Amino acid sequence: MPVVVPTEAPGDERGALLAYLEAQREGIRRALHGLTEEQARSRPSASELSVAGVLKHVTVVERGTLQTMRGEPLDIRERAKEWETSFLPGGEETIGFLLARSEEVARETEAAVRALPSLDVTFTAPKVPWDEGGERSWRWGLLHLIEETARHAGHADVIRESIDGKGAFDLVFETGAMPEPDWSVME
């Protein structure tokens, strides 16, 4: 990970998990920094993924996961259709739109997590072709979101570097997410 994640307050497990989730989201958002709409939608690698598509996908997955964790009604067929197109931003889904949606969902997730009496609160995950479903804790749900987002943050890094050669560290320093280290202290 190219940024230092802030340390949580002692005993604030939620804060730690939310900080790591946000660090991964920000990695994907930073991968869009300075790109044109055309570049953001381009698929320059062997994969069919674009940076814009990756951001749309993780946002769709986070919102769907949050709905499941909240116990909201779920139509698995509709969710599957949404997931199938989640890597393909529509014409109106500009970089600005996707960034705003990502930040909106992040706020919803944080508010829901902070409102819980405990991360031990459970929800029922639906049975899907790849998982039997069942009772899960909100802790498990947050860890799942961190895993999903981190996996795709790596994809976004590779796609971005394929577009213009800028790696994750370049973008971290360029956006001011972290100051460039003073490497002379290592001498």
N, C-alpha and C positions, 0 to 999 in steps of 0.2 A: 504494500500500500504506500503510495507516495506522499501521504500527509500524516501528520501526527494527530491522532484522535485524542480530544481532550479527556483527561481523567475525570471519572465520575466522582461525585461526593461519596464519602465512605458509606457503604450500605445501599447505594442507589443503583441497584441492578438494572432497573428500567432505564436510567440515564445512560448507563454503559451500553446497553443493547441499542437504544435509540441513537446514540452517538455513532456507533459502528454502522448502523443502517444508513444514517445520513452521510457518513463519509463515503460510502459506496455509491449512493445516489449522486452525490456531488462529483464523483469521478466520471460518471456517465454524462452529467450536465456539462462538465468542463470539456469533454470530448467534442461538444458542439461549438465551443468558443471560437468565434472568428470564421466559422464556416458559412458559406452561402447556402441557400435553400437547396440548390442543386447538389452541392457537395454533401450536405447532411443526408440526402436521400440516395447518394451514390453507393454502389456495392462494389468496391474496388478489390475485394479479395475473392478467394475461391468460394466463400460463403455467400448466401443470398441476403446477408444482414447489412443494414445501413446503420449509421449512428442514430439517426432520427427514429428508425424502426426499433432499435434497442431501447431507447428511452420510452417510446410508446408502449412497448411490450412490458417492461418492468412496472410501469405505471398501471397498466391494465391488470397485471398479476397482483400488484399490491392492493389495488382497490378491491378486486375479487376476493383476495385472501381476507381483507378486513371485513368485507360483507359476511363471509363465512364465519369468521371469528365472532362477529356480533350476533350471529344466529339469524341473519336476514334470509328470507326465502330465496331459494336457489333453483333455477331451471338449468340443469346440467347441459341440455342441448343448446340453449342460448349462450351459456358460458363457453361452450366448445366453439361455437361460431365466432364469438368475440375473440377467443384465443387464436383461432386460425388466421384472423386478419390483424392480429395485434402487432405483427412486425412490419406492417405496410401502412404508413401514415397516409391518410386521405389528403386531397388537394388543399383543404382548409386547415389541415393540421400542420401549421407552420412551426418553425423552431420556437418562436415566442409562445404559441399556443401550447406546444408540448411541454415547454419549461414551466409555464403557469399551471398546467394540469398536474405535473409532477409535484410541484410545490404545494398545491392544494391537497393532493392525496397524502403527502407527507404530514401536513398539518392535521388532517383527519386521523391519521394513524397515531401521531403523538398524543393528540387529545384523548383518543380512545384508550390508549395504554396508560396515560396518566390518571384517567378516571377510575381505573380498576382498583379494587381493594387489595388485589394480589395478582402476581403473574401465575399463580397456581389456579386461577379461575380457568374453567375448561369450556370448550366448545366442541361441537360434533363436526368432524371433517367428513364430507360425503364419500361414499364408495365411488371410486373412479377406476378405469381400466388398469392403472398402474399402482393403485393403493386400495387396501381394504377399508380405509376410513376408520372412524371411531373417535373416541374422546382424546382430545389433545389439550395441552395447557397453552395459555397465551404466550408463555415463555417459548414453547416449541414453535408457535406461529411466528414469533419475532425472529427466532433463529433461522427458520425456513426463509423468511423474507431477506435476511442478511445473506444467506447462502445464494439465493436466487439472484439478488442484486449484484453481489460480488462476482458471480460467474459472468454475468453480462457486462459488468464494468470492464472486465478483462477483454471481452469481445470488442467493446467500444474503443479501448486503447489500441488494439490491433488495427481496427478499421480506420481510426483517425490517423494512425501512423502511416497506413497505406495511402491515404489521401494526400497528405502534404509533408510527411516525415516528422511531424511533431509528436513526440512521445508524452506520456503522462507527466513526467517531471517537468518538461518544457511548459506544459499547460498549467501546472501547479504554480510555477514561478511567474509565468506570463499573466495569470489572472490574480496574482497576489494571495492565493490560498495559503501560501507559506513562503516566507522569504528564502531566497537561495542561501544554503548553508555556507558558512565560512570554512572552506576545506583546509585552510592553512593550519587550523588547530590539530589536524591529523598528522602534521609533519613532525 
